[in-house]
């Protein structure tokens, strides 16, 4: 199935998605990579409020390059997601509904997704220019000292994504190759 979704994402919406579905995502999303995730979790450990509201939000694991003249943002492709696995369950339990990246996720993350009704969406790796073309505005939110890994608020329109792991724990990285092998016999 193909869905056109707009943030914020409700649990009802994310629980209805299945691995293999395609999504055209619009609305506000945040960029954050491992250094920013570490800082977010350190804020929580100190009892401080987060600089972004993760409830019903989507975080895109990306570190955009600087914008060229006339552009909103530079190349904005996904980064490998497992580097956020140590931090993702904490943010999921605070209400994060979607993570966007590439590559497999660990069991703890998948378990937290099942508990919270969240999804993991894959962006096209190696297509940073395509992803950047879907960004309509970009604003630095915090951690400017991290450079490209600072947290940014992006407004996106019809960002093409695939549900790789759904809220039931179905994982396209596992079922896809199995289905392919079965079709070859």
C-alpha positions as CSV (number, residue, x, y, z in Angstrom):
1,X,0.0,0.0,0.0
2,X,1.0,3.6,-0.5
3,X,0.2,6.3,2.1
4,X,0.4,10.1,2.0
5,X,1.1,11.0,5.6
6,X,1.6,14.3,7.4
7,X,3.3,14.9,10.7
8,X,2.5,14.8,13.6
9,X,2.0,11.0,13.4
10,X,-0.5,9.4,15.7
11,X,-0.2,5.9,17.1
12,X,-3.3,4.9,15.2
13,X,-1.6,5.9,11.9
14,X,1.8,4.3,12.7
15,X,0.1,1.0,13.9
16,X,-1.8,0.8,10.6
17,X,1.4,0.7,8.5
18,X,3.0,-2.6,7.5
19,X,6.5,-3.5,6.4
20,X,6.7,-3.0,2.7
21,X,4.3,-0.1,2.5
22,X,5.5,3.1,0.9
23,X,5.0,6.5,2.4
24,X,5.1,10.0,1.0
25,X,5.8,12.0,4.2
26,X,5.0,15.7,4.5
27,X,5.3,18.1,7.4
28,X,7.9,18.8,10.1
29,X,10.7,16.3,10.8
30,X,13.9,16.6,12.7
31,X,17.4,15.6,11.7
32,X,19.6,14.0,14.4
33,X,22.5,11.7,14.3
34,X,24.4,9.8,17.1
35,X,26.1,12.8,18.7
36,X,22.8,14.7,18.9
37,X,21.0,11.6,20.2
38,X,23.7,11.2,22.9
39,X,23.1,14.8,24.0
40,X,19.3,14.4,24.1
41,X,19.6,11.4,26.4
42,X,22.1,13.2,28.6
43,X,19.5,16.0,28.9
44,X,17.0,13.5,30.1
45,X,19.5,11.9,32.6
46,X,20.0,15.4,34.1
47,X,16.3,15.8,34.4
48,X,16.2,18.6,31.8
49,X,13.6,19.2,29.1
50,X,14.5,18.2,25.6
51,X,15.2,21.0,23.1
52,X,12.7,19.3,20.7
53,X,9.3,17.7,21.3
54,X,9.6,14.1,20.2
55,X,5.9,13.2,20.9
56,X,4.3,12.0,17.6
57,X,7.4,13.2,15.8
58,X,9.7,11.8,13.1
59,X,13.5,11.9,13.4
60,X,15.6,11.6,10.2
61,X,19.0,10.2,10.7
62,X,20.8,12.6,8.5
63,X,23.6,15.2,8.5
64,X,22.8,17.5,5.7
65,X,25.6,19.2,3.8
66,X,25.6,23.0,3.6
67,X,23.1,24.5,1.1
68,X,24.4,25.9,-2.1
69,X,23.2,29.4,-3.2
70,X,19.5,29.2,-4.1
71,X,19.0,25.9,-2.2
72,X,17.2,25.3,1.1
73,X,19.6,22.5,2.1
74,X,22.5,20.5,0.7
75,X,22.5,16.8,0.1
76,X,20.5,15.1,2.8
77,X,20.8,11.4,2.6
78,X,20.2,8.9,5.4
79,X,22.9,7.6,7.7
80,X,23.2,4.1,9.0
81,X,20.7,3.8,11.8
82,X,22.2,1.2,14.1
83,X,24.4,4.0,15.6
84,X,21.3,5.4,17.2
85,X,20.2,2.1,18.7
86,X,21.5,2.9,22.1
87,X,19.4,6.0,22.3
88,X,16.3,5.1,20.2
89,X,14.3,3.1,22.9
90,X,14.4,6.1,25.3
91,X,13.0,8.5,22.6
92,X,10.4,6.0,21.5
93,X,9.2,5.7,25.1
94,X,8.8,9.5,25.1
95,X,6.4,9.3,22.1
96,X,8.7,9.3,19.0
97,X,6.6,7.7,16.3
98,X,9.0,7.4,13.3
99,X,12.7,7.0,12.7
100,X,14.0,7.5,9.2
101,X,17.4,6.1,8.1
102,X,18.9,3.1,6.4
103,X,20.1,-0.3,7.6
104,X,19.1,-2.9,10.2
105,X,18.0,-2.1,13.8
106,X,18.7,-4.0,17.0
107,X,16.3,-6.1,19.0
108,X,15.9,-3.6,21.7
109,X,14.8,-0.9,19.3
110,X,12.3,-3.3,17.6
111,X,10.9,-4.3,21.0
112,X,10.5,-0.6,21.9
113,X,8.7,0.0,18.6
114,X,6.3,-2.8,19.3
115,X,5.6,-1.4,22.8
116,X,5.0,2.1,21.6
117,X,3.5,1.7,18.1
118,X,6.4,3.3,16.2
119,X,7.8,2.5,12.8
120,X,11.2,2.6,11.1
121,X,11.1,4.1,7.6
122,X,13.9,3.7,5.1
123,X,15.1,6.5,2.9
124,X,16.9,5.9,-0.3
125,X,20.6,5.5,0.5
126,X,22.9,7.3,-1.9
127,X,20.1,9.7,-3.0
128,X,20.9,12.7,-0.9
129,X,20.0,15.2,-3.7
130,X,16.6,13.5,-4.1
131,X,15.9,13.7,-0.4
132,X,17.0,17.3,-0.3
133,X,14.6,18.2,-3.2
134,X,11.7,17.2,-0.8
135,X,12.9,19.7,1.9
136,X,10.9,23.0,1.7
137,X,12.6,24.7,4.7
138,X,15.4,24.0,7.1
139,X,16.1,25.6,10.4
140,X,18.9,24.9,12.9
141,X,17.3,24.0,16.3
142,X,20.2,23.2,18.6
143,X,23.8,21.8,19.0
144,X,25.2,24.1,16.3
145,X,28.7,23.0,17.4
146,X,28.0,19.6,15.9
147,X,28.0,21.1,12.4
148,X,26.1,19.0,9.9
149,X,25.0,16.7,12.8
150,X,23.2,19.6,14.7
151,X,19.5,19.1,15.1
152,X,17.5,20.8,12.4
153,X,13.8,21.2,11.8
154,X,12.9,20.4,8.3
155,X,9.6,20.9,6.5
156,X,9.3,18.2,3.9
157,X,6.8,17.5,1.1
158,X,6.2,14.0,-0.2
159,X,9.5,12.5,1.0
160,X,9.6,9.0,-0.4
161,X,10.1,6.3,2.2
162,X,9.4,2.6,2.8
163,X,8.2,1.0,6.0
164,X,11.0,-1.3,6.8
165,X,10.0,-2.3,10.3
166,X,6.4,-1.9,11.4
167,X,4.9,-1.7,14.9
168,X,4.4,-5.4,15.0
169,X,8.1,-6.1,14.5
170,X,7.8,-7.3,10.9
171,X,11.2,-6.5,9.3
172,X,11.5,-6.1,5.5
173,X,15.3,-6.7,5.8
174,X,14.4,-10.2,6.9
175,X,11.2,-11.0,5.0
176,X,12.3,-9.4,1.7
177,X,15.3,-11.7,1.1
178,X,13.3,-14.7,2.3
179,X,10.5,-13.9,-0.2
180,X,13.0,-13.4,-3.0
181,X,14.8,-16.7,-2.3
182,X,11.4,-18.5,-2.2
183,X,10.4,-17.0,-5.5
184,X,13.6,-18.3,-7.1
185,X,12.8,-22.0,-6.2
